[in-house]
Amino acid sequence: QVQLVESGGDSVQAGGSLRLSCAAAGYIYSGYCMGWFREVPGKEREGVAIIDSGGIASYRDSVKGRFTISRDNVNNTLYLQMNNLKSEDAAMYYCAAEKGACRKEGSEYVFTYWGQGTRVTISS
């Protein structure tokens, strides 16, 4: 059974940094596409960053140059380093996993497995 557990969410000042972690269990982590998403009340969930099994990453435009997604295939952990945080980054952040290659249906990446989320709050 695939299990994803996020941690690292906190309240930080604008301009600050956080590192989110996602501990994965129950499957062969290295063979999965992994991603970070975020959601705020009243808005659709949005993809933040994706990383494939080979470590190739892609980001939404608004976080490029500020966020870095990475994966540790030995310790089965996904990370999201977030720097220069802005008020619009405040959200519940979720980690997601999909077996095999990263793939899209239409314009959206497909992910089957999701964690419970970790909250990021930004204060000015």
Salt bridges, closest charged atoms under 4 A:
GLU46 OE2 - ARG38 NE 2.59
GLU46 OE1 - ARG60 NH2 3.43
ASP61 OD1 - LYS64 NZ 2.99
ASP89 OD1 - ARG38 NH1 2.95
ASP89 OD2 - ARG66 NH1 2.69
GLU98 OE2 - ARG103 NH2 3.23
GLU105 OE2 - ARG103 NH1 3.49
